[in-house]
Amino acid sequence: NYHHFRNFVSKTWNPIGNFEIFTRNNGFFIIRFSMEQDCVKVTQNGPFFINGKLIILKRWDKNLILDRDLLSTHPIWIRLPELNLRLWDKEAFAAIASVVGKPLKLDEPTAKETRLSYARILVEIKATDDLPDIALISMHDGESIKQIIEYEFIPPRCQKCALSLIHISEPARLRC
């Protein structure tokens, strides 16, 4: 409920500025942070759970559809461990992340190149897609490099429809 979620936001995310929470009848919450850095901090971390239930976070977009049954895509963080330094640029990140889904953004240490042990990229995936463990990158000199892809968290899928990730814990709303 609203108060439980508000407490979660205050204690877990500990925003510096003010925030407002708007509720929707279909179980969605919209959070408006007064400071961009709070929004960035929340979207850079995760996954987050409340009472064992996954919270899927998406930045506001005017085309965003707030319907659980239409939640066919969701963001996940991937890691590219021991990435070859020749591939350490935004173009290469986008190419590798595209093997998984739609690249959304880099985390701050990756973007600022302050951590070179792995690159971390937020990728929007389709709930029905299989997730590859390796990306094969063809270099300009003809060399091919295999890059391991790690997933920080892979949400469980509904065993019946393999689409929605939300209704698996809510049998009353199950429509499969």
Order of alpha helices (4+ residues) and beta strands (2+ residues): alpha-beta-beta-alpha-beta-beta-beta-alpha-beta-alpha-beta-beta-beta-beta
